[in-house]
Amino acid sequence: SVVLKSQVAQHPNRIDVYWAKPHVTIPEVSYEDGHLGIKLVNTKLGDQRCKAIIDTALDITGQPYGWKNIWKIFVGYAPLLRLVRSNKNGDMEVSDCNVCSTLGSYAFRINYADPVPGLKDARTSPADLERSFLFDYLFTIGD
């Protein structure tokens, strides 16, 4: 973790700020006795969930930087190399090193909603979060 002010000074006009949608509707799929059932569940963000997301993120902060995750994300998108590595599913696997996007994806998934369904938390890139249904762009931090 680093101080935001130092990052703004090093990268002016490159830090975008998003906010999580205050409520989402998530389909729950079940299969019983040969019948497929789909139920829509409305989930609200609220103060308790916000605190849980922050607490989860803070618990993870301080681990070694996730350079090996960056490599795995690259392999997942590189032509030919991606054939040997799967980026899909496997969210139960908790990474032992994170970058900001993987940490955010994990913290939101376990406490609110999966920002990038079908993609492992450990393989989530900043661009994946930017395109997520869960977040809306607010502004870019400038000088």
C-alpha positions in Angstrom: 0.0 0.0 0.0 1.2 3.5 -0.8 0.0 7.0 -0.1 -2.5 8.2 -2.8 -0.9 11.7 -2.9 2.4 10.2 -4.0 0.7 8.2 -6.8 -1.2 11.3 -8.0 2.1 13.2 -8.1 3.8 10.4 -10.1 0.9 9.7 -12.4 -1.1 12.9 -12.8 -4.5 12.6 -14.7 -4.1 8.8 -14.8 -6.0 7.6 -11.7 -9.7 7.0 -12.4 -12.2 6.9 -9.5 -15.2 4.6 -9.7 -18.0 3.8 -7.3 -19.8 0.6 -6.7 -23.5 0.5 -7.6 -25.6 0.8 -4.5 -27.6 -2.3 -5.4 -27.4 -5.1 -7.9 -29.6 -8.0 -9.0 -27.8 -11.3 -9.1 -29.4 -14.4 -10.6 -29.2 -17.6 -8.5 -29.4 -20.8 -10.5 -30.6 -24.0 -8.9 -31.2 -27.5 -10.3 -33.5 -29.8 -8.4 -35.4 -32.9 -9.5 -34.7 -32.3 -13.1 -35.9 -28.7 -13.0 -33.8 -25.6 -13.6 -34.7 -22.7 -11.4 -33.6 -19.1 -11.7 -34.3 -16.6 -8.9 -33.2 -13.0 -9.0 -31.7 -11.8 -5.7 -31.5 -8.0 -5.0 -28.5 -7.2 -3.0 -27.8 -3.8 -1.4 -24.3 -2.4 -0.7 -25.0 -0.6 2.6 -22.6 0.5 5.3 -22.0 -3.1 6.7 -20.9 -4.4 3.3 -18.8 -1.4 2.6 -17.0 -1.9 6.0 -16.6 -5.6 5.2 -15.0 -4.8 1.8 -12.6 -2.3 3.3 -11.7 -4.7 6.2 -11.0 -7.6 3.7 -8.9 -5.3 1.5 -6.9 -4.1 4.6 -6.4 -7.6 5.8 -4.7 -8.5 2.4 -2.7 -5.3 2.2 0.9 -5.7 3.1 1.5 -8.9 1.2 4.3 -9.0 -1.3 3.4 -7.2 -4.6 1.8 -9.6 -7.1 4.4 -9.7 -9.8 3.7 -13.4 -10.4 0.0 -12.5 -10.8 0.9 -9.9 -13.4 2.8 -12.7 -15.3 -0.2 -15.0 -15.0 -2.5 -12.3 -16.3 -0.2 -11.7 -19.2 0.0 -15.5 -20.0 -3.8 -15.6 -19.9 -4.1 -13.1 -22.7 -1.0 -13.8 -24.7 -1.6 -15.6 -28.0 -0.7 -19.3 -27.8 0.4 -19.1 -24.2 -3.2 -18.6 -23.1 -4.0 -22.1 -24.3 -2.0 -23.6 -21.4 -3.5 -21.3 -18.7 -7.1 -20.9 -17.7 -8.4 -17.5 -16.4 -11.9 -18.8 -15.9 -13.5 -19.8 -12.7 -11.5 -21.0 -9.7 -12.5 -18.1 -7.4 -12.1 -20.3 -4.3 -8.3 -20.1 -4.9 -7.1 -17.2 -2.8 -4.0 -15.6 -4.0 -1.0 -15.1 -1.8 0.1 -12.0 -3.6 -2.1 -9.4 -5.2 -2.2 -6.3 -7.3 -4.8 -3.6 -6.8 -7.3 -5.1 -9.3 -7.0 -8.7 -7.9 -7.4 -7.4 -4.3 -10.5 -5.3 -5.3 -12.1 -8.1 -7.2 -11.7 -10.6 -4.3 -12.9 -8.1 -1.6 -16.0 -7.2 -3.6 -16.8 -10.8 -4.6 -16.8 -12.3 -1.1 -18.6 -9.3 0.5 -21.0 -8.0 -2.2 -21.0 -9.2 -5.8 -18.4 -10.7 -8.3 -17.3 -7.7 -10.4 -16.1 -9.9 -13.2 -18.2 -13.2 -13.2 -16.4 -16.1 -14.8 -12.9 -14.7 -14.3 -10.7 -15.7 -11.5 -10.1 -12.9 -8.9 -6.4 -13.5 -9.3 -6.5 -12.9 -13.0 -8.6 -9.7 -12.9 -6.9 -6.7 -14.6 -7.7 -3.0 -14.1 -9.4 -3.0 -17.5 -11.7 -5.9 -16.4 -12.8 -3.8 -13.4 -13.3 -0.7 -15.6 -15.7 -2.7 -17.8 -17.5 -4.3 -14.9 -21.2 -4.0 -14.5 -20.6 -3.3 -10.8 -18.8 0.0 -11.0 -19.6 3.5 -12.5 -16.9 6.0 -13.5 -16.9 9.2 -11.4 -13.8 11.2 -12.3 -10.1 11.2 -12.9 -7.8 12.6 -10.2 -5.6 15.4 -11.6 -2.9 17.8 -10.4 
